[in-house]
Amino acid sequence: MDESAMSKEHKVVIIEGHDSEDNKVCWVVPGRLVASAGDAVLFKVNRSVGGPVEITPPDFLVPGRPSPIVLNSGQSELRRIAPDAEEGAYPYTVFCKHLGANARGASEPEIIVDN
């Protein structure tokens, strides 16, 4: 079977909300994404986000493309995990420029490659 036919597309959404102390923050949903080599990851900035977001993805999502990815409210960009990506946990950052802070997840955002 064709390898690209077996790959999946995953979505990571950046949203804006408030933390438990009512501070305005950006959230990454899901905070941890489990994917396989060759899968695609769609980074999407929800319309609720009040300014540009700068995503610095793991190296295996960047080959031949400029990094970081800068997206505004409502924009998205699809990146593919390299087909030869090794298994492991790969942290990345999402910086919400208008808040001057990194976005949060259930943990620090990371993509876990589990082949």
C-alpha positions in Angstrom: 0.0 0.0 0.0 1.2 3.5 -0.8 2.8 5.1 2.3 1.0 8.5 1.8 -2.4 6.7 1.8 -1.7 5.4 5.3 -0.7 8.8 6.7 -3.1 10.8 8.9 -3.7 14.5 9.2 -3.7 15.9 12.7 -4.9 19.3 13.9 -3.3 21.6 16.5 -5.4 24.6 17.3 -4.2 27.7 19.1 -7.0 29.4 21.1 -7.2 32.4 23.4 -8.8 32.3 26.8 -8.2 32.9 30.5 -6.3 30.9 33.1 -7.4 30.2 36.6 -6.3 33.6 37.8 -8.3 35.3 34.9 -5.1 36.3 33.0 -5.5 36.3 29.2 -3.5 33.4 27.7 -3.1 31.4 24.5 -3.7 27.6 24.7 -2.4 24.8 22.4 -4.9 22.1 21.9 -3.9 19.3 22.1 -0.8 20.0 24.2 0.6 16.6 23.3 0.0 15.2 19.9 0.9 11.6 19.1 1.6 11.0 15.4 3.6 8.8 13.1 6.4 9.6 10.6 4.8 10.8 7.3 1.7 12.2 9.1 0.6 15.8 8.5 0.0 18.4 11.2 -2.3 21.3 10.5 -1.5 24.3 12.8 -4.6 26.5 13.0 -5.0 29.8 14.8 -8.5 30.3 16.1 -10.3 33.5 15.3 -10.5 34.2 19.0 -6.7 34.9 19.1 -6.1 38.7 19.1 -2.8 38.8 17.3 0.0 37.0 15.4 1.3 33.7 16.6 4.8 32.4 16.0 5.2 28.6 15.9 8.7 27.2 16.1 8.1 23.5 15.1 10.4 20.6 15.6 13.1 20.3 12.8 11.4 17.4 11.1 8.5 19.7 10.1 10.8 22.3 8.6 12.9 20.8 5.8 13.2 23.4 3.0 10.7 25.7 4.6 11.3 28.9 6.6 10.9 28.6 10.4 9.3 29.9 12.5 5.8 29.8 11.1 3.9 33.1 11.6 0.1 33.0 11.5 -2.6 35.5 12.2 -6.1 34.9 13.6 -8.0 32.5 11.3 -4.9 31.3 9.4 -3.5 27.8 9.2 -0.6 26.0 7.7 0.0 22.3 7.0 3.3 20.6 7.7 4.3 17.0 7.2 6.4 14.9 9.6 9.4 13.6 7.7 8.9 10.0 6.7 12.2 9.1 8.3 11.5 10.9 11.7 12.7 8.9 14.6 10.5 7.9 17.5 10.6 10.3 20.4 9.1 13.4 22.0 9.8 16.7 20.2 8.9 19.9 22.1 8.1 23.0 20.2 7.0 26.6 21.0 4.0 28.7 20.2 4.6 32.4 21.0 1.6 34.7 21.1 3.2 38.0 20.1 0.3 40.2 21.2 0.4 38.7 24.8 4.2 38.5 24.9 4.1 34.9 26.2 4.3 31.3 25.0 1.0 29.4 24.6 0.3 26.7 27.1 -1.0 23.1 26.7 -1.8 20.4 29.3 2.0 20.4 29.2 4.6 22.3 27.2 3.5 21.6 23.6 5.2 18.6 22.0 4.7 16.2 19.1 5.4 12.5 20.0 6.4 10.4 17.0 5.3 6.8 17.7 5.9 4.7 14.6 
